[in-house]
Amino acid sequence: MTKAPHSTEIDRLLSIMAHLRDPERGCEWDLAQNFETIAPYTIEEAYEVADAIERKDMADLKGELGDLLLQVVFHARMAEESGHFTFEDVARSISDKMEARHPHIFGNEGGAMTSARWEDLKAAEREDIGMQSAMDGVANALPALLRSEKLQKRAARVGFEWHDIKGPQEKLDEELRELEEASEDERLVEAGDVLFVAVNIIRRYGVDAEAALKASNAKFERRFRQMEELSAADGHAFDQLSLEQQESYWQKVKRAEKSTL
C-alpha cells in the first residue's frame, strides 16, 4: 500500500488514526474503543508525562508527549465519527481560549495579568457556557487532594473562608475527635473530613497539597529502603525486628540525612 504524502506530522498522525478506526481496514482493538475505555489511558499518559519531567528525561518526555497527543487525536477521531467535533475544532477551541485569556497580549487591553484578573476571565468563560455555581467546572476525575484544594479555592473566592488559620486548625481537632468516635460505617466519611480540613490548612500556608504528599511519599519510601539496607548490612531481616528495633533504624536514617544537609 502506497503511503500518501502529508504536509505536516500532525496530518500524518490524524491519517494514521483515521486508518486505525476504518471500519473495513482498521485495527480491531482501536475500533472496539470508546471515550470511556480510552479515558483511563489518557489519564495514565498525563501522569507519565509528569514522571518524565520529574526525572528530567527529555528523550522520554518527547515520547510521552507523543503518547499524550495520540490520546487527544483518538478522542477527536471518535468525536468526528459521531458528528460532534473534529481535531480542527479542538485546536480552534484552545486557540480561541488562549487568546481570550490573554487580552493584554492578543487584544487591546493593557496592564499585567494578575491572578485575580486571570480568575475573572475564567469565571466569565464559565458564565458564558451556562455555569452558575462556584463549584461548576471542577472535574470529578481530578486526584482527590487536588480536587479538594480547587473546591476550597472556589469557595474562598466567594467569601466562604475562615478569617485566619486558627479556624481550620480547630476544625481539624474536631474532625479527629469525630473520626475516633465514629462507627465502622461512618469512618470513611469522617476520615475524608479529616483530609479535607488538612488540605485547607496546607492551602492556607500556600503549599500545594498534592505536591506536599508526593514529596512525603518519596521521603518515606527513600527512608524505608535505607532502613532495610542498614538492617540487612547488620545481618537482620527487617520484617523480623521488633518495632523498637525498626524505629532505631528509622532514627539512624534521619540522623544521616540531617548530617548531609
N, C-alpha and C positions, 0 to 999 in steps of 0.2 A: 504493500500500500504506500503510495507516494504521500509524503507529508506536505501539507500546504504551507506556504511561507506566511510568517507572522510579522506584523510591523513592530510589535513590542513583545517582551516576555510576558506581560500581563495578558495580551491577546493569546499567546501560546497556552498559558495556564487555563484561561477560560475555554479555549478549544479542547484541551485535554479533558476538563471536567465535563463538557458537553458530550464528548465521545464516551466517557465512562458511564454517563447517565443515558446514553442512547438506548431506547427500548429494544432494539434489534441487535445492535452490535456492542452494547455496553458490558460493563463488569457486573456480574451477578450480585456481588456484595454491595457495590455502590448503588445499584438500582433498588436494593432492598431497604436502604436507609431513608429516614425521615428526620424532621427537625428534632424530635425528641431523642432519637437514638444517636444523633450526631452531637447534641449539646454537651454530653459528658466529655467527649474528645476535645471539643472547643475549650472547655474549662481546663482540661489537662494540659493542652498545648500552651495556654496562657501561663500556667504555673511553670512549665518547662522553659519558657522564655525568661521568666523571672529568675529561675535557677541558674541559667547560663549567665545572666547579668551579674548575679551574686558571685559566681565563680570567676567572673571577668574573662570568660572564654569566648572571644569574639568569633572564632571559627564555628563554634557550636551555636552561638547566638544567631549567626546567619542562617543556619539550617533550621533552628527552632522558629525564627520569624517566618521562614518559608512555610513551615508546617502550620503556623497560625494563620497565615494568609490563605492557605488551602482551605481552612475551615470557613473563612469568610466567603470564598468562591463557592464552596459546597453549598452553604446556606442560600447564597444568592441564586445559584442554579436551580435549587429546588423551588425557591420562590418564583422564579421566572417560569418554570414549568407549570406552576399553579396559577399563573396570571397575576401575581401580586406585585412584584417589582423585579428589576434586573440589577446586575452588578453596577451598571452605569448609574442607576438610581441611588444605590448605596453610596457610591463615590460622590455623586452630586449632593446628596443629603449632608454628608460630613463636611464637604467644602462649603456649602451654604452656612452650616452651623458655625464653622470656624471663622468665617468672615463676619458673621453677625456677632460673634462673641468678642471680636477684636475691632470694634469700630474706631479705636484710636490708631489702628494700623491700616485697615482697609476702607474706612469711612472718613467722614469729615469731622468727627469728634476729636477734641484734643485731650490732653491730660494723660496721666499714667493710669494703668489698670490696677486697681486695688482689689483686695479680696472681697470687700463689700460690693464693689461695682460688679465684679465677676458673679457673685451670688445673685445680685439683682437681675443680671442678664439671664441667668439660668432660670430664675423664678419667672421671668417674663415668658421664657420659652415654654415652661410647664403650663402657664396660664393660657398661652395661645393654643395648646393642644387639649385644653379642657381639664387639666388637673387643678383641683381646688384645695385639697388638704395639703398641709405642710409635709405630710408623710408620703405623698404621692411621688413615685419615681425612684424610690429606694429599692433596688432589685432584691427580690426574695432569695436569689441564688448566691448572693454575696456570702463570704465566710461570716459566721455568726458574730465574731468580735467586731469585724469591720462594719457590718450592718448595724450593730448596736451603736457604734460611735456615730455613724451617719444619721441614724434616727434621733439621737440625742442632740446633735448639732442642729438638725432641722427644728427640733422643739425649742432649743435655745434661741434661735433666730426670731421666734415669735414671742419671746419673753418667758417661756416655761423653763426656768433655770434657777437653781439655788443662787443666792447672792454671794456666797463665799464657800470655801472648801469645807467648812465645818458641817454644812448641811449634808452632803453626801457621805462624809465620814460617820456622822451619827446614824445615817440611814444604813450604812454597811453593818454597823454594830447590831442594829435592829434585825436586819436580814439574816445575819449569822445566828442570832438567837432563834429566829423563826425556823431556820434550817435544822438547828439542833432539836427543836421541839416537834418537827414535822413528822407525820406518819409516813409509812413507806410509799403510799400513793401520792403524797404531797411533795416528796423530796425533789422530784425533777423540776417542778415549778419553783420551789424555794431555792434550789441550787442555782437556777437560772437568774433569779432575782439578785443573788449574791454577785454573780458575774456581771450582771447589768450595772449594778451600782459601782462595782470595782472599775469598770470601764469609764464610768462618769468621773470618778476620782482621778484616774490616769489622764483622761482628756483634759481635766482642769489644770494639770501640770504641763500641758502642751506636748504630751507624749502620745505617739501612735500606739494604740493597744495591740494591734496585730503584730507590729514590728517588735514591740516590747516582749510579747510572749514568744515570738520566734527567736529572739535573742536569748531568752531564758531557757528555751528548749535546747538550743545549741550549747549553751553553757552547761546545762545539766548532763547532756549526752557526753560532752567532752570530759567532764569531771568523772562521770561514771566509768567511762572507758579507762581513764587513768587509774582509778581505784582498782579495777580488775587487773590491770597490768602490774601495779605495785604488789598486790596480793599474790599474783602468780609468781613474781620475782622472789617473793618471800617463801614460796613453796606452799601457798594456801589456795584452796578453791574458794573463790569469793562467796559463792552461794552456801558454803558450809560454815561461814563465820557467823558469830553472834552479831546482833545489831550494834552492840557497843564496839566490837572489833571493826565492823564496817564503818561506823562513824569515825573511828580513829583514822582510817584511810581517807575518809572524806575531808577531815580537818587537815591532814597532811597535804592533800592535793590543793586545798585552798591556800595554805601557807606557802606552798611552792609557787602558786600563781601570783600571790602578792609580792613575793620576793623578786619576781621578774618585772614588776611594774616600774 
